[in-house]
Amino acid sequence: MAHGGGNGFRFSPAVASDLERLVELRIAAMRESLERIGRFDPVRARRRMVEQFRPEHTRLIWRGQALAGCVAFGPDAPGWLRLEHFYVHPHHQRAGLGAGVLATLLAESDAQALAVRLTVIRKSAANRFYSRFGFSETGRDEVDIFYERLPA
């Protein structure tokens, strides 16, 4: 188990049987952003998580005994990592948890000299969050904005 130091969280590896609870977590975490753009659809949210779930690259995020979130962080193209399915339960948002998790992951990618890619829904508050951590927009489509961050 990796510890998040003073941020009060720890990681544990996900396993295939975590899928259902992570679908619930995704729906809870994404509902507000998706409703804002008129795209909240729990069936689609579930299908997307089922299709993209890579337990070998997914970590559960714990605060004490509570499952507070999850994040997938694994290989993409050579020299790149992909950050995806980063969800913090609404009960644990706006308390610095996401920032602590992201700082930990970026320290790992920097130590490996790997760049990071991610995708964020347009109009999501996460767009401001990632720009604070040095991500630059590389493109967008009708739904998403694409970001990259080179190693420090």
PyMOL commands that set and color helices and strands:
alter all, ss='L'
color gray80, all
select helices_A, chain A and resi 5-7+16-36+42-52+55-57+90-92+97-111+126-132
alter helices_A, ss='H'
color red, helices_A
select strands_A, chain A and resi 10-13+58-63+66-75+80-88+115-121+136-140+144-149
alter strands_A, ss='S'
color yellow, strands_A
deselect
rebuild
show_as cartoon
